[in-house]
C-alpha cells in the first residue's frame, strides 16, 4: 500500500511580513527553519523511496532540514518548477493589507480565494493545477502505482492542486482548504490510488 506525504514549506521571511511571495525566491524565517525541523521529527521512522520539491529555496531548505532531522541522508530528491507556488503576478512582493487598500478587499479576496480568477499577470489556482497535475501524472503517479512511498515538499497552492485531485474536491471546496506550514499530511493509498486513510502527523 503506497504512502504519500505532503509538506508545505516552513514560514518564509515574506510569510512573516504578510507579503505575496509567489515565485520570488525568499528564504525561510527562523520560525520556518524550526517548523522544518519539527516536520522532520514527525516523519522520523517512515520510509521514503524518493522525494520531490519545487525549485524555490523555501521548499528545498524545508526538505533538507526535515530530511536531515529524520535521518534520510541519502534520499533522492527531484526538483521541478512545476511544483512552484502559484505565481501572483503584479501582487508579488506587496503586503496583503496594502493590496486591500489599493485594489479593494473584495477584489483581493477573489484573487486569493477564487478557483479560476487570476490576479493581474498571475496564475489562478486552476492555472497552477494545470502545471502541477501533468507533472504528477508523469513523474509521481506511476511510482505510487508501483508501491513506492513518496514525499512532496512544496507550497500552499501547488499542494492544494494535488489535494484537490487526490481527494476529488471541486474548485469551490479546495479554495477553503487551509494547509498549515510544516505539518506533514500523510496519505495511505490503495493500488488504484484511492485514499484509504489521511491524517496530519
Buried (B, 14 or more C-beta within 10 A) or exposed (E): EBBBBBBBBBBBBBBBEEBBBBBBEBEBBEBBBBBBBBBBEBBEEBEBBBBBBBBBBBBBBBBBBBBEBBEBEEBEBEBBEBBBBBBBBBBBBBBEEEBBEEBEEEBBEEBBEBBEEBBEEBBBBBBBBEBBBEBBEEBBBEBBEEEBBBBBBBBBBBBBBBBBBBEEBEBEEBBEEEBEBBBBBBBBBEEEBEEEEBEEB
